Amino acid sequence: MFRQPSTLICPFCEASAAFRAPTLQWQPSRSAATLHKRRPSRMNLSPNVARGPPPIEVSGKPIRKSRNSPFGGMNQTEPPRPGYGFKNPISASEQKRAGRFAKDKPDKDGKEPMKALKMQRALASVSYEARGRVKQSLQDLDSFEQFDLLPVLKESVSTQALGGMMDVSPTPVQRLAIPALLGTEDGKRRKRKEGIAQGEKKEMQQFLLAAETGSGKTLAYVLPILDALKRAEKAEAETERTLAAQQPPQSRPTYNRLFDLEVEPPPVPGLNAGRPRAIILLPTSELVAQVGALLKSLSHTIKFKSAMLSTAFTSTVIRSRLFHPGGVDVVVSTPHLLSSITESDPNVLSRVTHLVIDEADSLLDRSFSPITSSILDRATPSLQQLILCSATIPRSLDTYLQKRFPAVKRLVTPNLHAIPRRVQLSVVDIENLPFQGNRDLACAQTIYDIGKEGSEEVEDGEREAGKEKKIVVFVNEREKASELTAFLRGKGIDAMALSRDSEERGQTEVLAEFTGAGISATARRLQQHRLSTSSSHSEKPAPMTGLQRLLAPPSSPSTPTPARSLPGVKVLVTTDLGSRGIDTILVRHVVLYDVPHTSIDFIHRLGRVGRMGRRGRGVVLVGKGDRKDVFLT
Ligand SMILES: Nc1ncnc2c1ncn2[C@@H]1O[C@H](COP(=O)(O)OP(=O)(O)OP(=O)(O)O)[C@@H](O)[C@H]1O
């Protein structure tokens, strides 16, 4: 059924040639390159994600770039200046040679040296050793204990954030980002003086976290932010105590009676209500719920107040969370909702020191950018850290960052833009027999094939609930999501739709079955109902067997019982809505019903499997109009 092509070609752009998976190798072909030229450039992945900011000049001389990052020596177009970053300055003859390459002089025979060769020469002289050193330093960071995080945060990683997982070690993006966001990447402990408490305005730091899907980016930014908030809180309390101690004694209350208790003055009600210190922006309500749940779990031990705001909640709930009299520390929201709140109450952004723009390529694209930027502009006066986070960096975002945030510090993992390591990719040609172009049938048959395969492998001692197989099917249009769901149900497959058309309140609960997030009572009832329906199907003797039954016309409304059933398999049919950031950790199979429009969508959709190094499989259905030629060579 599944055809495993020997060589797969990226259907979208040359940049995707960087894709790697154990079973395939993307290679650009002439046709792919031609297509690439025709596509709008903003849909292409950036090849220069890790490039640093332009050199800062002081009195006409560029200041030496920091090489204290894994990419410190990369993307250099000039050879090093004498003594640049070396313990031993280079010799006079080497300087002469380097100067010749830098000035781009022609060779002896008058030919210009090839650009790639020039780059190679420039890189070879400096960066490999430096990169090796930094790589080594990342390898050495194999425990959360090594980070300069507050002890309670370190303890909470395993117990709260990772659900009691033992022997956890930080992922590459966490090794890169946590020290950088804490300001301890040079191995030094940060200064104890906290600017927030002193009321100082620190210069805003800007970071870009770019790492492959399912690599733990959320925790990479959440931990340093919570650490900063808790330290600021402590420093503020100390300052208050010092100020109180400095007050003249007459201003203190005097007690006439020996056994009178000193009663603490009650806190000013609502002083910090509606004025969070940190804001995390996410594109969808589903992601707000996901990140909000992580914060909620951490708040039990770290003791802070978080509020998740999205259109999934009523305005009363939103208001009571944001303006809770006890104050709020971290707000997780969609930009549209937060923007509308700040229209009526601009004070909401007056105390923000940390702003995260997660899924930055979405939130800074044409549709979201005006709203996101307006929030950023209003928060800037108090902002200390701006953190942009994404698994894909399109060229448009890269250009935007160069213009708007030239000083952004790029924390980029080497596997960015790669398909997760343990994900196998297969292609089903829907034009072949027996489908003859019927994509719906091909999809149903693919699901049956997956369902009938041997039981799910149990990895690393984890046991899946009832070993039920979870499959996510991606379609390009939301109308198709409900249509295909109905078709699959007609074929006896337990399918659910998740798109903008789905009822908002139920979306989180539907997703919870695929993410393993806490399932609410309502969802449990729904699940039980579905299980009883599917078991009643499975109890019925199947009147037909084989592919003929699948090819049979869908059951009529008067006879809703399908001819076949597929117990033990749950399918989620969704659009791009379910592709970004959703932590579908229980899912092992993804079916791409439609070929995605862009390589960016492709990466996000396939990124729902193979998370955190797990095994996974992606199946792409390819038809006549789908540039099958560029998949199969
Ligand atoms: N150090 C770690 N060890 C083991 N699991 C981890 C670790 N850090 C995070 N995880 C888990 O990895 C999963 C993926 O994390 P997360 O959702 O943050 O990935 P992501 O990089 O943001 O993915 P995407 O790009 O799809 O948004 C989560 O289930 C999370 O609990």
The ligand as a MOL file (V3000), in Angstrom:
LIG
                    3D

  0  0  0     0  0            999 V3000
M  V30 BEGIN CTAB
M  V30 COUNTS 31 33 0 0 0
M  V30 BEGIN ATOM
M  V30 1 N 13.5160 18.3430 28.7350 0
M  V30 2 C 12.4710 17.6460 28.3730 0
M  V30 3 N 12.4770 16.3010 28.4680 0
M  V30 4 C 11.4120 15.5570 28.0920 0
M  V30 5 N 10.2750 16.0750 27.5970 0
M  V30 6 C 10.2070 17.4200 27.4710 0
M  V30 7 C 11.2960 18.2680 27.8490 0
M  V30 8 N 10.9430 19.5570 27.6020 0
M  V30 9 C 9.7000 19.5220 27.0880 0
M  V30 10 N 9.2520 18.2480 27.0120 0
M  V30 11 C 7.9650 17.7820 26.4730 0
M  V30 12 O 8.0860 17.8390 25.0580 0
M  V30 13 C 6.8150 18.0700 24.4730 0
M  V30 14 C 6.9230 19.1440 23.4130 0
M  V30 15 O 7.2130 20.3880 24.0010 0
M  V30 16 P 6.7090 21.7630 23.3650 0
M  V30 17 O 5.2450 21.7160 23.1000 0
M  V30 18 O 7.2320 22.8530 24.1970 0
M  V30 19 O 7.4740 21.7070 21.9750 0
M  V30 20 P 7.6470 22.8640 20.8980 0
M  V30 21 O 9.0760 22.8860 20.5330 0
M  V30 22 O 7.0380 24.1250 21.3830 0
M  V30 23 O 6.8000 22.2740 19.6780 0
M  V30 24 P 6.0580 23.0660 18.4760 0
M  V30 25 O 7.1110 23.6380 17.6090 0
M  V30 26 O 5.2670 22.0150 17.7980 0
M  V30 27 O 5.2310 24.1270 19.1320 0
M  V30 28 C 5.8830 18.4250 25.6060 0
M  V30 29 O 5.0800 17.2960 25.8660 0
M  V30 30 C 6.7920 18.6880 26.7800 0
M  V30 31 O 6.1950 18.3350 28.0120 0
M  V30 END ATOM
M  V30 BEGIN BOND
M  V30 1 1 1 2
M  V30 2 1 2 3
M  V30 3 2 2 7
M  V30 4 2 3 4
M  V30 5 1 4 5
M  V30 6 2 5 6
M  V30 7 1 6 7
M  V30 8 1 6 10
M  V30 9 1 7 8
M  V30 10 2 8 9
M  V30 11 1 9 10
M  V30 12 1 10 11
M  V30 13 1 11 12
M  V30 14 1 11 30
M  V30 15 1 12 13
M  V30 16 1 13 14
M  V30 17 1 13 28
M  V30 18 1 14 15
M  V30 19 1 15 16
M  V30 20 2 16 17
M  V30 21 1 16 18
M  V30 22 1 16 19
M  V30 23 1 19 20
M  V30 24 2 20 21
M  V30 25 1 20 22
M  V30 26 1 20 23
M  V30 27 1 23 24
M  V30 28 2 24 25
M  V30 29 1 24 26
M  V30 30 1 24 27
M  V30 31 1 28 29
M  V30 32 1 28 30
M  V30 33 1 30 31
M  V30 END BOND
M  V30 END CTAB
M  END
